Amino acid sequence: MLKKLSDEEASRTLMTTAQTASYFGVRPTTVERWRRLSNLPFVALSRRCYRYRLADCENFVAERLQNRGENA
């Protein structure tokens, strides 16, 4: 079972591309595409090393669920 993190912990928790893909249930290439299209916020540690905040991933899902409800 997943532990619910506080907002502060979620904002400090960084995930790799593979971890982020697992979180969303998609392939790493999908996360990379979202990054390139500026759909998903990221932290660039170097030119080829990216991390994703758990809080940003949670917001990404929440926004899409909200938009989905508005379009229904």
matplotlib code that plots the C-alpha trace (Angstrom):
import matplotlib.pyplot as plt

x = [0.0, 1.3, 2.0, 0.3, 3.0, 2.5, 2.4, 5.8, 7.3, 5.6, 7.1, 10.6, 10.3, 12.1, 11.6, 13.6, 12.0, 11.5, 9.9, 7.6, 6.6, 5.8, 3.8, 1.6, 1.6, 3.2, 6.5, 9.5, 9.4, 5.9, 7.2, 10.1, 7.6, 5.5, 8.7, 9.6, 6.1, 6.2, 3.2, 4.9, 7.1, 10.6, 13.9, 17.0, 20.0, 22.1, 21.6, 20.5, 19.4, 15.9, 13.8, 10.1, 8.5, 5.9, 3.7, 3.8, 2.8, -0.1, -1.2, -0.8, -3.3, -5.7, -5.8, -6.6, -9.3, -10.8, -10.7, -12.2, -15.1, -15.8, -15.9, -18.3]
y = [0.0, 3.5, 5.9, 9.3, 11.9, 15.4, 18.2, 19.3, 15.8, 15.4, 18.7, 17.5, 13.9, 13.6, 10.6, 9.4, 9.0, 5.2, 5.8, 8.5, 6.2, 3.5, 6.0, 6.8, 3.2, 4.3, 3.7, 6.0, 7.2, 8.6, 10.6, 11.9, 13.0, 14.8, 16.5, 17.6, 18.9, 20.8, 18.9, 17.7, 19.9, 18.6, 19.4, 19.3, 18.1, 18.2, 18.2, 14.5, 13.9, 14.9, 14.4, 14.8, 16.1, 13.8, 16.8, 17.9, 14.3, 14.3, 17.7, 16.5, 13.6, 15.9, 18.4, 15.8, 14.2, 17.7, 18.4, 15.0, 15.8, 19.1, 17.5, 14.8]
z = [0.0, -0.9, 1.9, 1.5, 1.7, 3.0, 0.4, 1.6, 1.2, -2.2, -3.4, -2.4, -3.7, -7.0, -9.3, -12.3, -15.7, -15.1, -11.7, -13.2, -16.0, -13.4, -11.4, -14.5, -15.9, -19.2, -20.9, -20.2, -23.8, -23.0, -20.1, -22.2, -24.9, -22.2, -21.1, -24.6, -25.2, -21.9, -20.6, -17.5, -15.3, -14.7, -13.0, -15.2, -13.2, -16.4, -20.1, -20.1, -16.5, -15.5, -12.4, -11.8, -8.6, -7.2, -6.4, -10.1, -11.2, -8.8, -10.2, -13.7, -13.0, -11.0, -13.9, -16.4, -14.2, -13.8, -17.5, -18.2, -15.9, -17.5, -21.0, -19.9]

ax = plt.figure().add_subplot(projection="3d")
ax.plot(x, y, z, "-o")
ax.set_aspect("equal")
plt.show()
